[in-house]
């Protein structure tokens, strides 16, 4: 399986770069991927695969070119007992890799356009589809889907750096996997939403190949970088809310602008105990206890007691069950009265990373993207992956 993936990577447009510790001449950690593999479909019986324009079709198992086309092709792709079928059958071939021959060619999966190349994997009669795309285009896509109304230019530039940092984190975290991240998890929807010369495209292009790295245990690495809409005065550490070990910065950050608007961000939500129990998949709601991260005051989970049973539910799961419009943030308290549970909180979002409310306020006062990021990600460094020529790294 690793051999297949290594061959798959052979066709990715990867360029080498080295990441240096700014305080010494040592090489910290080599960073090479400039592409990211995004799982866009999984366990499908078939999918409509269309290529508009000239293309190459490779067998990633051994790197051989199977065929090519000049005028494009549009057929359902499916897995058969003998191999994949896309208009024609490919006997004995259960993986294909489609690469456009020029920038004018494009690939569509079930009507959605994707930049880069596409790999189809047949697995037990079903197909998985992976988009192999350069990270710069990937960043434009996820920001376009999440920010249909762009923020201030310097805030968008900061977001571009964070999204790129997160992408490199995914790519380096799972280098031997068939894909680095699932499209649904990162709100990736292909290239259709990317508008030419938009504020998002300008933000990504102006920060091209800039990432943040965090020094940890002798290594300088990109980390899971994220943002929250309104921190209500303080952000939380990534591991404190998401309860996973990571190389992300380990400090909460005070956000004075959001603190001043804390009361304005107050929200409340009530729900019956029976309804909450059904949503959370527990027999009934007895007492409710909160798990609170002391430095930030954010709640990272709840404990539901139904004597003698105990059920622990993390914040992300609870918010998914209740809905983001109801449980708006991780900065909340819970109370009960009779058959009703009351949630009262402040801010909006999970409370980790860059506070967009504060970032906008800082940008309006003239702060640039670098200064904004330095306030919310202390002890991190900004790196340009193109700054050091390949093969000319100091040692």
Secondary structure, DSSP 8 states (H G I E B T S, - for coil): -HHHHHHHHHTS----EEEE-TTSSSEEEEE---EEEEEEEEEESEEEEEEES-EEEEETTTTEEEEEESS-EEEEEEE-SSEEEESSEEET--EEEEEESSTT-EEEETTEEESSEEEEEEETTEEEEEEEEEHHHHHHHHHHHH-SS---HHHHHHHHHHHHHHHHHHHHHTTTSS-SEEHHHHT--TTTT--TT-HHHHHHHHTTTEEEEEEETTEEE-----EESB-TTEEB-HHHHH----SS----EE-HHHHHTTGGGEEEEEEEHHHHHHHHT-S---EEEEEEETTTTEEEEEEEEETTEEEEEEHHHHHHHH-TTTS-BS-EEEEEETTEEEEEEESBB--BSEEHHHHHHHHHTT--HHHHHHHHSTTEEEEETTSS-TT----
